[in-house]
Amino acid sequence: MSKYKIAILAGDGIGPEIMQEGIKVLKVIEQRNEVEFDLIEAPFGASAYFSHGSSFPEETQRLVDLADAVVKGPIGLSHQESKKIPVDQQPERGALLPLRKRLNTYANFRPVYLPKSLAHFSPLKAEVIGEGIDIIMVRELVGGLYFGAKEMGVNDQGKRYVREMLEYDEDQIAAILHEGFKLAQSRKKVLHNIHKSNVLKSSVLWNEVLEEIAGQYSDVTVIHTLVDAAATALCLNPGQFDVMVMENMFGDILSDQGGGILGSLGLMPSACLGENGKAYYEPSHGSAPDIAGQQIANPYSMIGSMAMMLEYSFNMVDEARNVWDAMQSVFDAGYSTADLSKPGSGIKLLKTADFGDKVVQHLMANN
């Protein structure tokens, strides 16, 4: 029997609610396979700051170092509540970025997936969605502007200023490009390279490195697209994209836009992969403190992140596919949650826990 230690970082807001639904799914997988999941909960995020004085406590740091995989819920509070936390301890700076750096999870995979049958979730016209949307955004996750040196102060003229450094080296760029190329090889053999080389020298170097390694993937066609043009194209013709690779900030922005064309970031799970098997998995959306505790948040993104963990960390590809199919079956049966659908839309609305239960039922039926 295979045994895996999984760090469970429920996070803030709706995090604990949707995490429980993901755990239900893991219990089913555990019951019908020769596998044992040791699920260890630990504090992380704004709630950890208020309970432990740190948004990334030492006990949590030790756990993620030893875990075979990490599952993280969304973090953060409302703007007013966040102001109660020192700037450097606010969860994005004090927990999320340090987690990425600690595990060196340089490759972020974010699927933007919406089959034709779920086109009603999207704000795009049916003719734009066509036969559906199926994109994976590959984002570099531990470099660029977010991780560069930062400085705030007052200059000699008495003016407040800020300075932030965008920095990449060729090895960092090559690492994420290899991930993009390999993924493209396993899909449609087309890679959209997203850049801004007409303005940013970082993109000039990015494209130079791409040209140097592209020969190793001669079966993949590369299409170069400026990031602003890509943003427009995602709205006008998302079907042209399959695998998109990009630097950190571009990936942050475009993947959120990806959630927008689906109709909600609640439909976007993600995998954050590093070297030597290190990885963490998380929904792409925020903690939605305004609806926390109301049981109206859809757990799709969390359960989908669990499915990605089964595939990428534990090589349980068939079971991962079963989880995706189970979630799809719940939607196909006409069920949803109030954060994704409105009363009167013809959709049968469920509570968060009820949606998770439906997923488990479909999963158990497909044994």
C-alpha positions, -999 to 999 in steps of 0.1 A, spaced: 0 0 0 12 35 -9 12 60 19 12 98 13 15 127 38 -7 156 26 -5 190 43 -40 205 45 -39 243 47 -76 253 47 -69 291 46 -94 318 51 -130 327 42 -146 299 23 -114 279 24 -124 255 52 -159 249 36 -146 238 2 -116 220 17 -140 196 35 -156 187 1 -122 179 -14 -114 157 16 -146 138 10 -134 129 -24 -100 118 -11 -117 95 13 -135 77 -16 -102 74 -35 -86 60 -4 -113 34 2 -111 18 -33 -73 19 -39 -43 6 -22 -34 40 -9 -35 58 24 -36 96 28 -23 110 60 -41 144 61 -25 169 85 -41 202 90 -20 233 97 -27 271 101 -20 293 71 -31 328 59 -48 356 77 -65 333 102 -30 319 111 -18 354 118 -46 361 143 -42 327 160 -4 322 158 11 357 152 23 346 117 5 340 85 30 311 78 38 297 112 70 276 118 50 245 124 33 249 90 67 255 74 80 222 89 50 203 77 51 215 41 88 206 40 80 170 49 47 165 30 44 146 -2 19 172 -14 3 203 -1 -34 214 -6 -40 250 1 -73 268 4 -78 305 -6 -64 331 18 -70 367 26 -97 388 42 -116 420 34 -97 452 28 -107 465 62 -97 433 80 -64 430 61 -54 465 74 -53 449 109 -24 428 98 11 443 93 19 447 56 47 421 55 25 396 73 -6 400 51 -12 365 37 -1 370 1 33 385 11 37 367 44 24 332 34 17 326 -2 49 340 -18 71 324 9 54 290 3 61 292 -34 97 302 -28 102 275 -1 90 247 -23 104 263 -55 71 256 -73 81 274 -104 55 259 -127 18 268 -123 -7 249 -144 -42 265 -146 -68 247 -167 -94 270 -183 -120 244 -192 -156 248 -201 -174 221 -222 -202 232 -246 -228 218 -222 -218 243 -196 -216 273 -219 -244 290 -199 -219 297 -171 -199 320 -194 -206 356 -202 -194 350 -238 -218 343 -266 -224 307 -275 -210 312 -310 -177 324 -294 -175 294 -271 -182 271 -300 -175 235 -290 -161 246 -257 -130 261 -241 -100 239 -232 -69 258 -224 -40 252 -200 -21 283 -189 15 276 -178 27 303 -156 62 309 -142 56 312 -105 87 321 -85 104 349 -105 97 382 -121 83 413 -105 65 396 -77 98 382 -63 122 410 -71 137 435 -47 112 460 -34 117 494 -18 95 522 -6 106 556 8 109 593 4 134 607 -22 157 637 -19 128 660 -32 106 648 -4 84 627 -27 72 592 -18 84 566 -42 84 529 -48 109 507 -67 103 471 -76 126 449 -96 116 425 -124 144 399 -127 148 366 -145 178 345 -155 180 322 -184 177 290 -163 144 302 -148 130 310 -182 142 277 -197 127 257 -169 91 270 -174 94 269 -212 104 232 -211 72 226 -190 51 244 -217 67 226 -246 63 192 -229 26 199 -221 20 210 -257 36 178 -270 10 158 -250 -19 178 -263 -23 196 -297 14 203 -303 8 241 -304 24 265 -279 13 301 -276 42 321 -262 29 351 -244 53 381 -241 57 418 -243 91 420 -262 81 453 -279 85 471 -245 101 448 -219 137 435 -222 127 407 -199 105 394 -228 134 399 -252 155 375 -232 125 352 -227 121 349 -265 158 344 -270 158 314 -246 127 300 -263 144 301 -297 174 283 -282 154 254 -268 126 251 -294 147 228 -315 143 201 -288 106 202 -295 105 202 -333 70 187 -333 55 217 -315 44 248 -334 52 281 -315 29 311 -319 42 343 -305 15 366 -291 18 399 -272 1 398 -238 -23 426 -246 -33 409 -278 -37 376 -260 -61 393 -235 -83 405 -264 -82 371 -282 -93 353 -250 -125 371 -252 -130 371 -290 -118 336 -299 -106 315 -270 -108 284 -291 -76 293 -308 -56 286 -277 -45 253 -262 -13 256 -242 -2 292 -232 32 298 -215 41 331 -198 60 349 -170 46 354 -135 26 386 -137 12 380 -172 1 346 -159 -16 360 -128 -36 385 -149 -45 363 -178 -55 333 -157 -79 355 -138 -93 366 -171 -96 329 -180 -118 326 -149 -138 355 -163 -145 339 -196 -156 307 -178 -180 328 -157 -162 323 -124 -128 317 -109 -147 291 -89 -142 269 -120 -104 271 -120 -83 247 -100 -45 248 -103 -13 228 -97 20 244 -86 49 221 -94 85 222 -84 116 201 -85 120 167 -68 83 161 -66 75 192 -45 40 206 -53 11 223 -39 -25 225 -52 -50 254 -48 -81 270 -62 -72 300 -83 -99 322 -67 -99 342 -35 -113 335 -1 -146 354 -7 -151 365 29 -184 381 20 -200 346 15 -180 326 41 -201 304 62 -231 306 40 -225 272 22 -230 287 -12 -195 285 -26 -189 258 -53 -161 234 -43 -153 226 -80 -120 244 -79 -109 227 -47 -120 192 -58 -104 198 -92 -71 208 -74 -73 174 -56 -78 157 -89 -46 174 -102 -28 162 -71 -39 127 -78 -25 129 -113 7 150 -109 19 139 -74 6 104 -71 3 92 -107 -33 82 -102 -43 93 -136 -75 72 -140 -88 83 -106 -81 119 -114 -102 115 -146 -130 99 -126 -131 129 -103 -133 153 -132 -161 132 -148 -180 131 -114 -180 169 -111 -191 172 -148 -219 147 -141 -233 169 -113 -234 199 -135 -248 179 -164 -276 167 -141 -286 204 -137 -271 211 -103 -250 241 -92 -245 264 -63 -257 300 -57 -223 316 -64 -223 302 -100 -260 303 -108 -290 325 -99 -324 315 -87 -349 312 -116 -322 301 -141 -336 266 -143 -306 253 -123 -312 233 -92 -292 251 -65 -273 231 -38 -254 240 -7 -216 235 -8 -217 203 11 -246 189 -9 -226 196 -42 -197 177 -27 -220 148 -17 -233 146 -53 -198 144 -66 -190 116 -42 -222 97 -53 -212 99 -90 -176 90 -81 -188 59 -62 -211 49 -90 -181 49 -114 -161 23 -96 
